Amino acid sequence: MAALTDLTVAAIRDGVRDGAFSAREVAEAFNAAVSEARVLNAFIVETPDHALAAADAADKARAAGTLKPLSGVPIGMKDLFATAGYQTTAASHMLEGFVPPYDATVAARLFDAGAGMLGKLNLDQFAMGSSNETSYFGNVVSPWRRNDGGNAPLAPGGSSGGSSAAIAARIVPAATGTDTGGSIRQPAAFTGISGIKPTYGRCSRWGIVAFASSLDQAGPMARDVRDCAILLEAMSGFDAKDATSLDLPVPNWEALLSSDLKGKKIGIPKEYRVDGMPAEIEALWEKGIALVKDAGAEVVSVSLPHTRYALATYYIIAPAEASSNLARYDGVRYGLRDLPEGANLQDMYAATRADGFGAEVKRRILIGTYVLSAGFYDAYYTKAQRVRALIARDFEQAFEQCDLLLTPTAPSAAFALGEKTADPLSMYLNDVFTVPASLAGLPAMSVPAGLDSRGLPLGLQIIGRPLDEQSVLDAGLAIEQRAGFAAQPERWW
C-alpha cells in the first residue's frame, strides 16, 4: 500500500470507511510529515491535537456506523479563516496573537463534515501578493526545484502559497484557499495541484479576514479534481450571516463528475494571447485544446474585448475595498496596539498601523485611499466599476457561443523568490489570466497539465458560467485524465 501521506482525500475517506487503516494512523502520519517539513515554512501554527481529536472521533463513528463525509480526512486551513481557540493572523503582525472565539462558516462546515485540522497555513499578508513573500512570518518555499541547475528557491504562488506548497509536498492531502484575483488558481498552477474558485457567493465569507469583499471567495485546493469536488461540497451553502451568500442548494458535484465532454463547446478567447507570452505557455494551451477535443468537446474562438482593461480595473477596485476593510485595524478593539509614551489617540492609530501592516499592504491601502478620495472617486473608482460591468458582459456574450472557456492559468511557471519583489507591477502581471473571472464572479479552476523545460509545473484554467461548477469540474477531470500529470517534487526537505 502507498504511504498514507500519498493518499488523496477520496482514498483516505474510503480507506477509513472500509477499515483499511484507522483515522488516527492517517492523522499521525500527516502530523509527522508536517513536523518534518518546517523548512518550507508552510504553516504559521501547527494543530496536531485538532487532527488527532477529529481522527479519534472518526474511528468511533466508524465503529458506530455514523461516519461523516470527511471523517478521517485531515486538512490544512489557510490562516485567513477564523478558527475557535487557534491563532488567526492573516499572516500579519497586526493580528499576531489574535485567537477568535468562533469558527469561520467554511471552517465550521468542514469540521462538521468530520475533517480534522493539521494547522493554519501561511499566506501573503492579508492575502495581498502573488508569491507568498509578504507574510510577516516569512515566505513559504515551494517544494519544487528546477532541473537546469538553478538553485534559487522558488515561489509557491500566492496568496494561498502555504496551501499549495503543503499539498505539493504531501504534508496535507488538501487545504482551504481564498481567491480574490487568482490566489487559488495561480499557486495551484505553480505547484502542480488543482484548485477551484467557485461562483462568488457559493461559499460564505463570514469569518474570513476580508481583503476585497466583492471579490473574495473561498475554495478548495487538492491533489486532483475529485478531491476538489468533495471539499467544495462540504464548504458550500447558504449562510444568513453573509449578505452575499447565495441561497441555493449544493449540488452533489462528486457523484455527477464526468470526463465526457461530448456536446460541450469550449471557447478560446483570443485576447488571452498576450504579447511576450512564452512559447511554452502557448504550447501548453494548444495541448489543452487537443485534450478537450479528445474528450469530445467542440472548440470555438471567442472574444473578450475588455480583457485588456481587467488588470487595471482590478488594481483599482481591490485596493479601494482593502482600504475600507483594513480601516478596522486601529489598535482600539483587537489585535496590535502601539501606544507610545505620551501618545494621543491619533498617535496610537498611526503607530499601530505603521507597525502592524507590511509594505505591500500599505501600498494597497494608499492606492485604495487615493482612488476613493473626493477628487478622484469618479475618475478612478466609478470608472473601474463601469469597466467591470463591461468585462462581465463580455463573458455573458461569450457564453452565448460556448459552455466553458479554456486559457492558461499563469503567464509563466514559478519564479524565484525575490525575483519580482522590487517590481510590484511585474508581480501584479502574474494575475493577468485569472483576474477577469474574479471581476465577473465566475467559477474557474486550474489543473496541472505539463512541465516546462526546467521541469516546473504549468496549469490550464477552465472558466464556467455562473453556478456551473459541475461543467468546470468535468472539464478539469477530462484534462486531468488525458494529460496524465503525475509529476511530484523530489524530496529535499
N, C-alpha and C positions, 0 to 999 in steps of 0.2 A: 504494500500500500504506500502511496505517496506520503511524504511528510505532512502532518496536519496543517502546517503553515502554507503548504502549496495548494490547499483546497479552496474552492470557490465558496461563496455564500450558499449556493444551491447544494453543493456537495456536503458542506457542514450540516446544513439543515436536515438533509436526507439521511446522513450518516448517524446523527444523533437520534433521529426518529426510528431508524432501523436497528439501532443498537450496535453499530459497527465500532463505535467509540463513545465515550461519555463527553458531555459538555464540559466537564471540569478538565478533562485531558486537553481539550481544544483551548480553553482559556489559559491553562498553564503553559501550553506550547507558545501561544502568542505573547503572553506576558514575558516569557523568557526571550523571545525574539525582539520585543521592544527594548528590553534592557541591554541586549547585545548590540543594538544599532544606534546608540545615543550619539555617535559621531555624525549622523545625518541631521541631528537637531530637529527632527520632525515633530516631536512632542514638546509642549510647554509644561504640561502636567501629566504624569502617568497615574492611572487609576486602576491598578491591578485588583484592588478589593472589590470594585464595582463589577469587573468582568467575572471574578470568581463567584460573587454572590448571585449574579444572574445565571451563571453556569449551574450552580447548585440547585437553583430554583428550576432550571430546565430539566435536570436529571430527576428531580422529584416529580415534575409534571409528566415526564415520560413514563415513570412508574405508575402514575395515577391515570394515564391516558388523557391528559389535558394540555398537551403541547400547544404552543402558540406559533404563529407564522415564522418568527425569528428565534425561537427557543434554541439556545446553544450557539448562537452566532455572536461573536464579539466584534465590535466596530470601533473606528476612531471617530471622534467628534471635533469638527473644526472649532477652534476656540473663539467662535463668534456666537455660538449657541449657548444661552444660559443653561447651567446645569446646577440643580439644587445641591448645596453642600460642597461644590467643587469650584475652584477659582475659574473665573471667566474674564479674560483680559483684552480680547480683540488684538492681542499681540502689542499692547501699548503700555507705556509707563503710567498713563492716565488711569487705567483700570487695574494696575498691578495690585494683587491682594484682594480684589473685589470677589466676594463669594455670594452669589444670588441665593435667595430663599425659595426659588422656583425653577422649574424646567421650561425651556422654550417649548412651544407646542410640538414642533417637529421632533425634538429630543424625547419629549414625553410619549409621543406616539411610537417611536422606535423602542423605547423601554417597555411600554405596554405590550408591544408585539413580542417581547421576550429577549431583545438584544441586550448584551452587556457592553460596557464602555471600557476600552483599553486606555483611554486618555484623551486629553484635549490637544488638538493638533495645531502646529504653528502656521502662521499666515502672514501676509503683508499687513502692516499695522492698519487697523480699521478697514481691512480689505482693499487698501489703496496701493496697487502695484501689480506688476506683471512678472515678477521674478522671485518673490518671497525674500527680497533683500531689505525691506523697510521695517521688518519686525524689530521691536525693542529687545527681543530675546535672542537676536542673532539670526542670520539667514539659514534656511534649510538647504542642504546639499543633495542634489539629485544622486540616486544610486547608479545612474548611468555614467559611463566613461567613453570617450571617443576611442576609435580603434586605429587612428592615424598617428599616434604618438603624442597628441595634445594632452597635457596633464592637468590643465586648469579645471577645477571643479565646475560643474555645470549647474545652471539654474533649473529648478524643478517646475518652473512656471509659477504664476500667481493669479489671484491671491491665495488660492487653495493649494499652495505648494507643499505644505505638510501632509495634506491628504494624499496628493498624487505620489509623493516620494515614498510614503509609508506603504501604500498599496503596491507600487512597483517593486519595493524592496521585500515584499512578502512578510511585513511585520504587522499588517492588518489585512483582513480579507476585503474590507470595504470601508467607506467613510462618507460622512456628510461633507458637502461643499456649499458654497454660495456663489452665485453668478450675477454680477452687475453689468459687466461689459464683455464677459468671456472667461470669468475666473473659475469655472468648472472645466470648460472645453479646452482652453489653451494649455493649462497644466496637464490635462489628460493626454493631449497630443504630445507634449514634451516628454512624457514618461511612459508612453506605450500602454495606456489603460483606457477604459471607457468612462464617459461621464455625460449626463444629460441635464440640461436646464429645461424644466417643464414650462408650460404656459404660465405667464405671470398670473398669480393668484391660486395656482394649484396647491402650493404648499404655503402654510401660514408663515408670516414673517414675525409673529408675536414671539418675543423673547430672543430674537436675533438682533445683535447690535447693529444699528442702522448705518448705512453709508448713503445710498441714494434710494429713497423709498419707492419711487415709481419704477425702479429698475431691479432692485434686489430680489433674488429668488433662490430659494434653497433647492438642492437637488442631490442625487446620489452619485458617487464615484466608486467604481469597482473594476474587477479584472475583466469582466465581459458584459455583454448586453443583457443576458438573462438576469444576472445579479442586479444590474441597474433597475430592471423591471420589478424585481422582488422588493428592493429597497424603496423604490418610488411609490409602490402601493401602500407600504407602511407609513410613509411620510406625508402622503397627500390627504386632502379632505377639508371640508369647511370648518372654519374657526370663527366663532362670533366675536372673539377678541381682536380680530384683524379685519378692519373695514374693507380691505382689498381682497379678502378671501372669497373664492368662488363657491357658491352654494350648489355644488354638483356632485353626483355620485362618483365614486372612484372606480374606474374600470379594473377588471382583472387582467392586467397587461401581460403578466407572465403566461397565463393559461392560453391567451389568444396569440402569443408570439408565432410568427410565420416568416420564413425567409423566402417565400414565393412572392415575387413582385409582379406577377402577370396581371395586366390590366392597369398598372400604375404608370403614370407619366412623371418623369423626373426632369426638372428644369436645370439648365446650366446657365447661370447668369453671366453674361458677357462682361459686365463691369468688374467682376472679381479677378479678371486677368489684368493685374496692376503692373505698371511699369517697373522693371527691375526685379520681377518675381523670379526666384531661382529656377533653373531648368528642372531641378529635382522635384520641386513643388508642382510644376506643370505636368511632369511625367506621372506623379502620384495621382493627380486629378484625372488624367487620361486613363490610368489604371482603374480608378474608381468608376469611371463611366463604363469601362468594359465589364466590370464586375456586376454593376446593376443591370446591364443589358443581359448578361448571362443568367441573372435571376429572373428575367422575363419582363423587365421594365422597358418602356419606350423613352428615349431621351430626346428632349426638345430644347431649343435655345430660347432663353427669356431675357428680358431687360429689366433692370432695377436702376433707372436713370439717376435717382437721387442718392445712390450709394456713395458717390464721391464726397457728399457732404456729411456722411454719418459720423465719422470720427470727430470732426469739428463740432457737430451738434452734441455728441455725447460729452465731450470735454467742456461744454458749457453747462449742460443740464446736470450732469453728475456732480461736479464741484459745487454748483448752486445748492443742490439738495444736501450735500455734505456740509456746507457752511451752516445751513439751518439745523441739521440734525446734531452736529457737534457743538452747537451753542450750549447744550445742556451740561457740558463738562466744564464747570466753572469753579469747582472746589467747595461748593456750598453743601450739596446733598450727599454725594457719594464719590468714591474714587479719590484721586490725589488731591491734596490741599497743601499749597505752598504759602506760608504766612510769614513773610519776613518781619523781623522785629520793627515795631512801629508802623506797620503797613495798614493802609485803609482798605476798604472793600475793593476798589479799583486795582490797587496794588496786588491784592490777592488773586483777582481774576487774571491779571497779566502774568504774574509769576507762575501760577498754576498751569496756565495754557502754554506758556513758553517752555516749561519743563516737561509737561505731560505729553505734548504732541511732537512727533518726529518731523523731519524736514519735508517729506512728501506730503504728509497730512497738512502741514502749514501751507505748503504751496497750493494745495487744492482749496483750502479754506480761503486763502487770499483771492484766488481766481473766482471762487463762488461768490464771495462778498462783493467783489468788484462788479460782476455781471448782474447782481441783484440790486446794486445801488441805484438811487433815484435817477441819476443822469444816464445810466446805461441799461436799465432794465428792458426797455423796449428795443433798444438797438441790438442786444445780445440775447437775453433770456426769452423774451417773447418771440423773437425771430427763430430761435432754435426750436421752440415748441411747434412753430408752424412747419419748419422743415421736418421735424419728427413725424408730424401728421402726413407729410408727403411721402416719407420713407415707408410708413405703414401702408399707405395707399398703393405704393409700388408693389409691395408684397401681395396685397389683395388682388391686384390686376394680374400679377404673375401666376397666382394660384387659380385664375380662371383658365389657364392653359396647362397647368400641371398639378400634381398632387404633393410633390416634395421638391426641394432644391438640394443640389449637391455641390459643395465647394471644398477647398482646403480649409483646415481649421486655423492654421497659423502660417505666416509667410516664410517661416524657416523652422529648422529643428532647434533644439535647445541651444542657447548661447552660454558663454562662460560667465560665471559670477563676476561682477564688476565691469563686464564689457560695455554695458549700456547705462550705468548709473550716473555718469557725468553728462548724459544727453537725454533728458526726460522725453523729448519729442520722439527720439528713436525708440525709447521704451514704449511710448504710447502707440506707436505704429504696429506693435505686436497684436493689437486688438482689431486690426483693420477688417478682418473677415468675420469676427464674432459680434462686434458692436451692433450692426444693423438689426439682427434678430432680437437683440436685447431691447433696442429702442421700440420695436414693434410688439414686444411681449410674446414672441413666438417660441414654441418648443424647438430646441436644437440640441444635437448630440454630436460628440466626437468619438470616433472609433479608430483604433490603430490600424494602419493598412500597409506599412512598409518601413524600411530603414533608409536613411540617406547614405551617401558614400562613406561617411565616417562611422556608420553603424548605429546612428541615433534614430529614435522613433519619429515617425511622421503620421499625422492624423487627418482623416477626412471628416467633414462636417455635413450633417443632414439637417435641414430646416423644414419644419412642417407647418401646416395650417394651425390656427388656434385650437387647442384642446385635442389635437390629433397626435398625441404622444404615441399611440399604437402604431401608426404608419412610420413614425420616426424610428421607433424601436425595431420594427420589422425590417426596415431598410438597413439599419445598423447591423442586425443579425445576418442579413444577406451578405453584406460586405465582410463582416467578421468571418463567416464560414468560408467564403471564397478567397479572401486574402490569406487566410491561414496564418495570421500573425501569431507567432509563438515565442518570439524573442524575449529574453529576460536579461537584465543587467547581471554581469558577472560579479559575484560577491567579493567585495574588497574591504568591507567594513567589519 
